[in-house]
Amino acid sequence: MSWVFLAAAIAFEVAATMALRASEGLRRKAWAPVFVGGYVTCFVFLSLALRAGMAVGVAYGVWAAAGIALTAIIARFAFNDPLTKVMMLGIGLIAGGVLLVELGATSAH
């Protein structure tokens, strides 16, 4: 269940970040409830993942890495932000690092 909570936390964090981008630096105030609510909700789900037994290092690593990767990919299509080969390599390295953290946490048990 902790992974479901973490996935929800990631989804709400990415949605909030996309809403923040859509607000054009808070010039479009209509997006404010979306990003404020999204960030609050993402932390609620993150805390539920931790309460369900997920290690904080794993939860935070996966949450941060997935947030970075998904935000970059979605922003490429939603806002035409750059997504270069170097950026994609960085996303791959982040994914590899998170995998190593997860494997390390699993082998510690």
N, C-alpha and C positions, 0 to 999 in steps of 0.2 A: 504493500500500500504506500510505502514511503516514496517509491518511484513515481506513482501516480500523482502524489502531492507535489513532488519536485517538477514533474512535467507541467502541472498547472501553474506553478510558480514561474517557470520559464515562459510559458505562453503569456501570462499576464504582464510579466516584465517586458517582453518584446513588444506586446501590444501598446503598453504605456510609452515605451521609447518611440515607437512609430507615431503615436499621437503627439508626443512632444515635438517630433520633427515636423509633423503636419501643422502644428501650431505656429510655425515660422517664428520661433523665438518668442513665443507667448503673444504675438501680435493677433493671432486668431484665438480669442479667449474661449470660444465654444469647445475647444479641445481640452480645456483645463480639467473638467470632471473625468474625462477618459484617462488622462495620464495620472492624475492624483489617485483616482480609484484603482487604476491598474497597479500602481506601485504599492499601495496599501495592501491590496489583495495578494500581490505576489509575495510580500513578506509574511502574510498570514499562512499561505500555502508552504512557504519555506520553513516556517516554524513547525507546521504540522508534519513535514517530512522529517525534521529533526526529532520531534516527539515520537514519531513512529519508529525511531531507532537508526536512522541513517547517520553516519559519521559526518561531523561538520566539515571536515576537509573534503570529503567526497561530494557532499551536497553543494558546498560553495564552489568547488572546482567545476563540477558539471553545470551548475547554474550559470556561473560567469562565462564559461567557455561556450555553452550553447547559446547564451544571450548574445555574445559577441558575433558568433557565426551566423545565427539566424537574422540578427539585426543587419549585418552587412549584406546578406543575400536578399532579404526582403527590401531593403533600402535601394538596392540596385534596380529592382523591378518597379517599386512603388514611386521612387523619387529620382531615378536615373543617376544615383550616386555611383562613384567609381567602384569597380571590383576587379582589380588587376590580378595578374598571375601571381605577383608577389603577395598580395593580400590573401589569395586563395591558398598559397603555400603556408602563410601564417595561420590560417584557419586549420589547415591540416596538422600543423605542428601543435596547435592548441589541443586539437582532438587527441593527438597522440599522447600529450602530457596528461590529459584527463584520464585516458585509458590506463596509463601507468599508475596514477594515483589510485584509481579504482582497483587495479590488480594488486597493488601494494596493500590496500585496506583489506581486500579479500584474503590475501595470504597471511595477514596478521592474525586471523581468527583461527 
